[in-house]
């Protein structure tokens, strides 16, 4: 079995990694600069199914609860010297994973019983703000996206590593 690297494959890899990096940067920018309630209310306005919005809201909430619990368990294990040796660190990590699983299961059960006590009917109330439409921001966004698509079209035939690898 031989592994060959051609100019076309290097260009393809560069293109794929550039797209992945650009998509991740855009996703991080949106998620870190926009409040989650606004994202959820926007999803509701774009007619995303209700169950997906509710599931996303619950998952988003539980991510931070589990991260906080994992940090507390990790700090407690570090104070008890649980990560001094390789074997101890593997055992400590396994114990932490098991404890997090049990904690998340019990926390989910508590959420379900709390929702039943509050007569949950299958719909969460979104507290989205009915903001004012800001036209210049829309126009600037359209200009920005048009310039990105224009750059993408102009640079579609450029090969970065044309003579590097034969």
Contact map, one row per residue, 1 for C-alpha under 8 A:
1110000000000000000000000000000000000000000000000000000000000000000000000000000000000000000000000000000000000000000000000000000000000000000000000000000000000000000000
1111000000000000000000000000000000000000000000000000000000000000000000000000000000000000000000000000000000000000000000000000000000000000000000000000000000000000000000
1111100000000000000000000000000000000000000000000000000000000000000000000000000000000000000000000000000000000000000000000000000000000000000000000000000000000000000000
0111110000000000000000000000000000000000000000000000000000000000000000000000000000000000000000000000000000000000000000000000000000000000000000000000000000000000000000
0011111011000000000000000000000000000000000000000000000000000000000000000000000000000000000000000000000000000000000000000000000000000000000000000000000000000000000010
0001111111000000000000000000000000000000000000000000000000000000000000000000000000000000000000000000000000000000000000000000000000000000000000000000000000000000000011
0000111111100000000000000000000000000000000000000000000000000000000000000000000000000000000000000000000000000000000000000000000000000000000000000000000000000000111111
0000011111110000000000000000000000000000000000000000000000000000000000000000000000000000000000000000000000000000000000000000000000000000000000000000000000000000000000
0000111111111000000000000000000000000000000000000000000000000000000000000000000000000000000000000000000000000000000000000000000000000000000000000000000000000000000000
0000111111111100000000000000000000000000000000000000000000000000000000000000000000000000000000000000000000000000000000000000000000000000000000000000000000000000100000
0000001111111110000000000000000000000000000000000000000000000000000000000000000000000000000000000000000000000000000000000000000000000000000000000000000000000011100000
0000000111111111000000000000000000000000000000000000000000000000000000000000000000000000000000000000000000000000000000000000000000000000000000000000000000000000000000
0000000011111111100000000000000000000000000000000000000000000000000000000000000000000000000000000000000000000000000000000000000000000000000000000000000000000000000000
0000000001111111110000000000000000000000000000000000000000000000000000000000000000000000000000000000000000000000000000000000000000000000000000000000000000000000000000
0000000000111111111000000000000000000000000000000000000000000000000000000000000000000000000000000000000000000000000000000000000000000000000000000000000000000000000000
0000000000011111111100000000000000000000000000000000000000000000000000000000000000000000000000000000000000000000000000000000000000000000000000000000000000000000000000
0000000000001111111110000000000000000000000000000000000000000000000000000000000000000000000000000000000000000000000000000000000000000000000000000000000000000000000000
0000000000000111111111000000000000000000000000000000000000000000000000000000000000000000000000000000000000000000000000000000000000000000000000000000000000000000000000
0000000000000011111111100000000000000000000000000000000000000000000000000000000000000000000000000000000000000000000000000000000000000000000000000000000000000000000000
0000000000000001111111110000000000000000000000000000000000000000000000000000000000000000000000000000000000000000000000000000000000000000000000000000000000000000000000
0000000000000000111111111000000000000000000000000000000000000000000000000000000000000000000000000000000000000000000000000000000000000000000000000000000000000000000000
0000000000000000011111111100000000000000000000000000000000000000000000000000000000000000000000000000000000000000000000000000000000000000000000000000000000000000000000
0000000000000000001111111110000000000000000000000000000000000000000000000000000000000000000000000000000000000000000000000000000000000000000000000000000000000000000000
0000000000000000000111111111000000000000000000000000000000000000000000000000000000000000000000000000000000000000000000000000000000000000000000000000000000000000000000
0000000000000000000011111111100000000000000000000000000000000000000000000000000000000000000000000000000000000000000000000000000000000000000000000000000000000000000000
0000000000000000000001111111110000000000000000000000000000000000000000000000000000000000000000000000000000000000000000000000000000000000000000000000000000000000000000
0000000000000000000000111111111000000000000000000000000000000000000000000000000000000000000000000000000000000000000000000000000000000000000000000000000000000000000000
0000000000000000000000011111111100000000000000000000000000000000000000000000000000000000000000000000000000000000000000000000000000000000000000000000000000000000000000
0000000000000000000000001111111110000000000000000000000000000000000000000000000000000000000000000000000000000000000000000000000000000000000000000000000000000000000000
0000000000000000000000000111111111000000000000000000000000000000000000000000000000000000000000000000000000000000000000000000000000000000000000000000000000000000000000
0000000000000000000000000011111111110000000000000000000000000000000000000000000000000000000000000000000000000000000000000000000000000000000000000000000000000000000000
0000000000000000000000000001111111100000000000000000000000000000000000000000000000000000000000000000000000000000000000000000000000000000000000000000000000000000000000
0000000000000000000000000000111111100000000000000000000000000000000000000000000000000000000000000000000000000000000000000000000000000000000000000000000000000000000000
0000000000000000000000000000011111110110000000000000000000000000000000000000000000000000000000000000000000000000000000000000000000000000000000000000000000000000000000
0000000000000000000000000000001111111110000000000000000000000000000000000000000000000000000000000000000000000000000000000000000000000000000000000000000000000000000000
0000000000000000000000000000001001111111000000000000000000000000000000000000000000000000000000000000000000000000000000000000000000000000000000000000000000000000000000
0000000000000000000000000000000000111111100000000000000000000000000000000000000000000000000000000000000000000000000000000000011100000000000000000000000000000000000000
0000000000000000000000000000000001111111110000000000000000000000000000000000000000000000000000000000000000000000000000000000000110000000000000000000000000000000000000
0000000000000000000000000000000001111111111000000000000000000000000000000000000000000000000000000000000000000000000000000000000000000000000000000000000000000000000000
0000000000000000000000000000000000011111111100000000100010000000000000000000000000000000000000000000000000000000000000000000010100000000000000000000000000000000000000
0000000000000000000000000000000000001111111110000000000000000000000000000000000000000000000000000000000000000000000000000000011110000000000000000000000000000000000000
0000000000000000000000000000000000000111111111000000000000000000000000000000000000000000000000000000000000000000000000000000000000000000000000000000000000000000000000
0000000000000000000000000000000000000011111111110000100000000000000000000000000000000000000000000000000000000000000000000000000000000000000000000000000000000000000000
0000000000000000000000000000000000000001111111111100100000000000000000000000000000000000000000000000000000000000000000000000000000000000000000000000000000000000000000
0000000000000000000000000000000000000000111111110000000000000000000000000000000000000000000000000000000000000000000000000000000000000000000000000000000000000000000000
0000000000000000000000000000000000000000011111110000000000000000000000000000000000000000000000000000000000000000000000000000000000000000000000000000000000000000000000
0000000000000000000000000000000000000000001111111000000000000000000000000000000000000000000000000000000000000000000000000000000000000000000000000000000000000000000000
0000000000000000000000000000000000000000001111111101100000000000000000000000000000000000000000000000000000000000000000000000000000000000000000000000000000000000000000
0000000000000000000000000000000000000000000100111111100000000000000000000000000000000000000000000000000000000000000000000000000000000000000000000000000000000000000000
0000000000000000000000000000000000000000000100011111110000000000000000000000000000000000000000000000000000000000000000000010000000000000000000000000000000000000000000
0000000000000000000000000000000000000000000000001111111000000000000000000000000000000000000000000000000000000000000000000000000000000000000000000000000000000000000000
0000000000000000000000000000000000000000000000011111111100000000000000000000000000000000000000000000000000000000000000000000000000000000000000000000000000000000000000
0000000000000000000000000000000000000001001100011111111110000000000000000000000000000000000000000000000000000000000000000000000000000000000000000000000000000000000000
0000000000000000000000000000000000000000000000000111111111000000000000000000000000000000000000000000000000000000000000000011000000000000000000000000000000000000000000
0000000000000000000000000000000000000000000000000011111111100000000000000000000000000000000000000000000000000000000000000000000000000000000000000000000000000000000000
0000000000000000000000000000000000000000000000000001111111110000000000000000000000000000000000000000000000000000000000000000000000000000000000000000000000000000000000
0000000000000000000000000000000000000001000000000000111111111000000000000000000000000000000000000000000000000000000000000000000000000000000000000000000000000000000000
0000000000000000000000000000000000000000000000000000011111111100000000000000000000000000000000000000000000000000000000000000000000000000000000000000000000000000000000
0000000000000000000000000000000000000000000000000000001111111110000000000000000000000000000000000000000000000000000000000000000000000000000000000000000000000000000000
0000000000000000000000000000000000000000000000000000000111111111000000000000000000000000000000000000000000000000000000000000000000000000000000000000000000000000000000
0000000000000000000000000000000000000000000000000000000011111111100000000000000000000000000000000000000000000000000000000000000000000000000000000000000000000000000000
0000000000000000000000000000000000000000000000000000000001111111110000000000000000000000000000000000000100000000000000000000000000000000000000000000000000000000000000
0000000000000000000000000000000000000000000000000000000000111111111000000000000000000000000000000000000000000000000000000000000000000000000000000000000000000000000000
0000000000000000000000000000000000000000000000000000000000011111111100000000000000000000000000000000000000000000000000000000000000000000000000000000000000000000000000
0000000000000000000000000000000000000000000000000000000000001111111110000000000000000000000000000000000000000000000000000000000000000000000000000000000000000000000000
0000000000000000000000000000000000000000000000000000000000000111111111000000000000000000000000000001000100000000000000000000000000000000000000000000000000000000000000
0000000000000000000000000000000000000000000000000000000000000011111111100000000000000000000000000000000000000000000000000000000000000000000000000000000000000000000000
0000000000000000000000000000000000000000000000000000000000000001111111110000000000000000000000000000000000000000000000000000000000000000000000000000000000000000000000
0000000000000000000000000000000000000000000000000000000000000000111111111000000000000000000000000001000000000000000000000000000000000000000000000000000000000000000000
0000000000000000000000000000000000000000000000000000000000000000011111111100000000000000000000010001000000000000000000000000000000000000000000000000000000000000000000
0000000000000000000000000000000000000000000000000000000000000000001111111110000000000000000000000000000000000000000000000000000000000000000000000000000000000000000000
0000000000000000000000000000000000000000000000000000000000000000000111111111000000000000000000000000000000000000000000000000000000000000000000000000000000000000000000
0000000000000000000000000000000000000000000000000000000000000000000011111111100000000000000000010000000000000000000000000000000000000000000000000000000000000000000000
0000000000000000000000000000000000000000000000000000000000000000000001111111110000000000000000010000000000000000000000000000000000000000000000000000000000000000000000
0000000000000000000000000000000000000000000000000000000000000000000000111111111000000000000000000000000000000000000000000000000000000000000000000000000000000000000000
0000000000000000000000000000000000000000000000000000000000000000000000011111111100000000000000000000000000000000000000000000000000000000000000000000000000000000000000
0000000000000000000000000000000000000000000000000000000000000000000000001111111111100000000100000000000000000000000000000000000000000000000000000000000000000000000000
0000000000000000000000000000000000000000000000000000000000000000000000000111111111100000000000000000000000000000000000000000000000000000000000000000000000000000000000
0000000000000000000000000000000000000000000000000000000000000000000000000011111111000000000000000000000000000000000000000000000000000000000000000000000000000000000000
0000000000000000000000000000000000000000000000000000000000000000000000000001111111000000000000000000000000000000000000000000000000000000000000000000000000000000000000
0000000000000000000000000000000000000000000000000000000000000000000000000000111111110000000000000000000000000000000000000000000000000000000000000000000000000000000000
0000000000000000000000000000000000000000000000000000000000000000000000000000111111111001100100000000000000000000000000000000000000000000000000000000000000000000000000
0000000000000000000000000000000000000000000000000000000000000000000000000000110011111101110100000000000000000000000000000000000000000000000000000000000000000000000000
0000000000000000000000000000000000000000000000000000000000000000000000000000000011111101100000000000000000000000000000000000000000000000000000000000000000000000000000
0000000000000000000000000000000000000000000000000000000000000000000000000000000001111111100000000000000000000000000000000000000000000000000000000000000000000000000000
0000000000000000000000000000000000000000000000000000000000000000000000000000000000111111110000000000000000000000000000000000000000000000000000000000000000000000000000
0000000000000000000000000000000000000000000000000000000000000000000000000000000000001111111000000000000000000000000000000000000000000000000000000000000000000000000000
0000000000000000000000000000000000000000000000000000000000000000000000000000000001111111111100000000000000000000000000000000000000000000000000000000000000000000000000
0000000000000000000000000000000000000000000000000000000000000000000000000000000001111111111110000000000000000000000000000000000000000000000000000000000000000000000000
0000000000000000000000000000000000000000000000000000000000000000000000000000000000100111111111000000000000000000000000000000000000000000000000000000000000000000000000
0000000000000000000000000000000000000000000000000000000000000000000000000000000000000011111111100000000000000000000000000000000000000000000000000000000000000000000000
0000000000000000000000000000000000000000000000000000000000000000000000000000100001100001111111110000000000000000000000000000000000000000000000000000000000000000000000
0000000000000000000000000000000000000000000000000000000000000000000000000000000000000000111111111000000000000000000000000000000000000000000000000000000000000000000000
0000000000000000000000000000000000000000000000000000000000000000000000000000000000000000011111111100000000000000000000000000000000000000000000000000000000000000000000
0000000000000000000000000000000000000000000000000000000000000000000000000000000000000000001111111110000000000000000000000000000000000000000000000000000000000000000000
0000000000000000000000000000000000000000000000000000000000000000000001001100000000000000000111111111000000000000000000000000000000000000000000000000000000000000000000
0000000000000000000000000000000000000000000000000000000000000000000000000000000000000000000011111111100000000000000000000000000000000000000000000000000000000000000000
0000000000000000000000000000000000000000000000000000000000000000000000000000000000000000000001111111110000000000000000000000000000000000000000000000000000000000000000
0000000000000000000000000000000000000000000000000000000000000000000000000000000000000000000000111111111000000000000000000000000000000000000000000000000000000000000000
0000000000000000000000000000000000000000000000000000000000000000010011000000000000000000000000011111111100000000000000000000000000000000000000000000000000000000000000
0000000000000000000000000000000000000000000000000000000000000000000000000000000000000000000000001111111110000000000000000000000000000000000000000000000000000000000000
0000000000000000000000000000000000000000000000000000000000000000000000000000000000000000000000000111111111000000000000000000000000000000000000000000000000000000000000
0000000000000000000000000000000000000000000000000000000000000000000000000000000000000000000000000011111111100000000000000000000000000000000000000000000000000000000000
0000000000000000000000000000000000000000000000000000000000000100010000000000000000000000000000000001111111110000000000000000000000000000000000000000000000000000000000
0000000000000000000000000000000000000000000000000000000000000000000000000000000000000000000000000000111111111000000000000000000000000000000000000000000000000000000000
0000000000000000000000000000000000000000000000000000000000000000000000000000000000000000000000000000011111111100000000000000000000000000000000000000000000000000000000
0000000000000000000000000000000000000000000000000000000000000000000000000000000000000000000000000000001111111110000000000000000000000000000000000000000000000000000000
0000000000000000000000000000000000000000000000000000000000000000000000000000000000000000000000000000000111111111000000000000000000000000000000000000000000000000000000
0000000000000000000000000000000000000000000000000000000000000000000000000000000000000000000000000000000011111111100000000000000000000000000000000000000000000000000000
0000000000000000000000000000000000000000000000000000000000000000000000000000000000000000000000000000000001111111110000000000000000000000000000000000000000000000000000
0000000000000000000000000000000000000000000000000000000000000000000000000000000000000000000000000000000000111111111000000000000000000000000000000000000000000000000000
0000000000000000000000000000000000000000000000000000000000000000000000000000000000000000000000000000000000011111111100000000000000000000000000000000000000000000000000
0000000000000000000000000000000000000000000000000000000000000000000000000000000000000000000000000000000000001111111110000000000000000000000000000000000000000000000000
0000000000000000000000000000000000000000000000000000000000000000000000000000000000000000000000000000000000000111111111000000000000000000000000000000000000000000000000
0000000000000000000000000000000000000000000000000000000000000000000000000000000000000000000000000000000000000011111111110000000000000000000000000000000000000000000000
0000000000000000000000000000000000000000000000000000000000000000000000000000000000000000000000000000000000000001111111110000000000000000000000000000000000000000000000
0000000000000000000000000000000000000000000000000000000000000000000000000000000000000000000000000000000000000000111111110000000000000000000000000000000000000000000000
0000000000000000000000000000000000000000000000000000000000000000000000000000000000000000000000000000000000000000011111110000000000000000000000000000000000000000000000
0000000000000000000000000000000000000000000000000000000000000000000000000000000000000000000000000000000000000000001111111000000000000000000000000000000000000000000000
0000000000000000000000000000000000000000000000000000000000000000000000000000000000000000000000000000000000000000001111111110000000000000000000000000000000000000000000
0000000000000000000000000000000000000000000000000000000000000000000000000000000000000000000000000000000000000000000000111110000000000000000000000000000000000000000000
0000000000000000000000000000000000000000000000000000000000000000000000000000000000000000000000000000000000000000000000011111000000000000000000000000000000000000000000
0000000000000000000000000000000000000000000000000100010000000000000000000000000000000000000000000000000000000000000000011111100000000000000000000000000000000000000000
0000000000000000000000000000000000000000000000000000010000000000000000000000000000000000000000000000000000000000000000000111110000000000000000000000000000000000000000
0000000000000000000000000000000000000000000000000000000000000000000000000000000000000000000000000000000000000000000000000011111000000000000000000000000000000000000000
0000000000000000000000000000000000001001100000000000000000000000000000000000000000000000000000000000000000000000000000000001111100000000000000000000000000000000000000
0000000000000000000000000000000000001000100000000000000000000000000000000000000000000000000000000000000000000000000000000000111110000000000000000000000000000000000000
0000000000000000000000000000000000001101100000000000000000000000000000000000000000000000000000000000000000000000000000000000011111000000000000000000000000000000000000
0000000000000000000000000000000000000100100000000000000000000000000000000000000000000000000000000000000000000000000000000000001111100000000000000000000000000000000000
0000000000000000000000000000000000000000000000000000000000000000000000000000000000000000000000000000000000000000000000000000000111110000000000000000000000000000000000
0000000000000000000000000000000000000000000000000000000000000000000000000000000000000000000000000000000000000000000000000000000011111000000000000000000000000000000000
0000000000000000000000000000000000000000000000000000000000000000000000000000000000000000000000000000000000000000000000000000000001111100000000000000000000000000000000
0000000000000000000000000000000000000000000000000000000000000000000000000000000000000000000000000000000000000000000000000000000000111110000000000000000000000000000000
0000000000000000000000000000000000000000000000000000000000000000000000000000000000000000000000000000000000000000000000000000000000011111110000000000000000000000000000
0000000000000000000000000000000000000000000000000000000000000000000000000000000000000000000000000000000000000000000000000000000000001111111000000000000000000000000000
0000000000000000000000000000000000000000000000000000000000000000000000000000000000000000000000000000000000000000000000000000000000000111111100000000000000000000000000
0000000000000000000000000000000000000000000000000000000000000000000000000000000000000000000000000000000000000000000000000000000000000111111110000000000000000000000000
0000000000000000000000000000000000000000000000000000000000000000000000000000000000000000000000000000000000000000000000000000000000000111111111000000000000000000000000
0000000000000000000000000000000000000000000000000000000000000000000000000000000000000000000000000000000000000000000000000000000000000011111111100000000000000000000000
0000000000000000000000000000000000000000000000000000000000000000000000000000000000000000000000000000000000000000000000000000000000000001111111110000000000000000000000
0000000000000000000000000000000000000000000000000000000000000000000000000000000000000000000000000000000000000000000000000000000000000000111111111000000000000000000000
0000000000000000000000000000000000000000000000000000000000000000000000000000000000000000000000000000000000000000000000000000000000000000011111111100000000000000000000
0000000000000000000000000000000000000000000000000000000000000000000000000000000000000000000000000000000000000000000000000000000000000000001111111110000000000000000000
0000000000000000000000000000000000000000000000000000000000000000000000000000000000000000000000000000000000000000000000000000000000000000000111111111000000000000000000
0000000000000000000000000000000000000000000000000000000000000000000000000000000000000000000000000000000000000000000000000000000000000000000011111111100000000000000000
0000000000000000000000000000000000000000000000000000000000000000000000000000000000000000000000000000000000000000000000000000000000000000000001111111110000000000000000
0000000000000000000000000000000000000000000000000000000000000000000000000000000000000000000000000000000000000000000000000000000000000000000000111111111000000000000000
0000000000000000000000000000000000000000000000000000000000000000000000000000000000000000000000000000000000000000000000000000000000000000000000011111111100000000000000
0000000000000000000000000000000000000000000000000000000000000000000000000000000000000000000000000000000000000000000000000000000000000000000000001111111110000000000000
0000000000000000000000000000000000000000000000000000000000000000000000000000000000000000000000000000000000000000000000000000000000000000000000000111111111000000000000
0000000000000000000000000000000000000000000000000000000000000000000000000000000000000000000000000000000000000000000000000000000000000000000000000011111111100000000000
0000000000000000000000000000000000000000000000000000000000000000000000000000000000000000000000000000000000000000000000000000000000000000000000000001111111110000000000
0000000000000000000000000000000000000000000000000000000000000000000000000000000000000000000000000000000000000000000000000000000000000000000000000000111111110000000000
0000000000000000000000000000000000000000000000000000000000000000000000000000000000000000000000000000000000000000000000000000000000000000000000000000011111111000000000
0000000000000000000000000000000000000000000000000000000000000000000000000000000000000000000000000000000000000000000000000000000000000000000000000000001111111100000000
0000000000000000000000000000000000000000000000000000000000000000000000000000000000000000000000000000000000000000000000000000000000000000000000000000000111111100000000
0000000000000000000000000000000000000000000000000000000000000000000000000000000000000000000000000000000000000000000000000000000000000000000000000000000001111110000000
0000000000000000000000000000000000000000000000000000000000000000000000000000000000000000000000000000000000000000000000000000000000000000000000000000000000111111000000
0000000000100000000000000000000000000000000000000000000000000000000000000000000000000000000000000000000000000000000000000000000000000000000000000000000000001111110000
0000000000100000000000000000000000000000000000000000000000000000000000000000000000000000000000000000000000000000000000000000000000000000000000000000000000000111110000
0000001001100000000000000000000000000000000000000000000000000000000000000000000000000000000000000000000000000000000000000000000000000000000000000000000000000011111110
0000001000000000000000000000000000000000000000000000000000000000000000000000000000000000000000000000000000000000000000000000000000000000000000000000000000000011111110
0000001000000000000000000000000000000000000000000000000000000000000000000000000000000000000000000000000000000000000000000000000000000000000000000000000000000000111111
0000001000000000000000000000000000000000000000000000000000000000000000000000000000000000000000000000000000000000000000000000000000000000000000000000000000000000111111
0000111000000000000000000000000000000000000000000000000000000000000000000000000000000000000000000000000000000000000000000000000000000000000000000000000000000000111111
0000011000000000000000000000000000000000000000000000000000000000000000000000000000000000000000000000000000000000000000000000000000000000000000000000000000000000001111
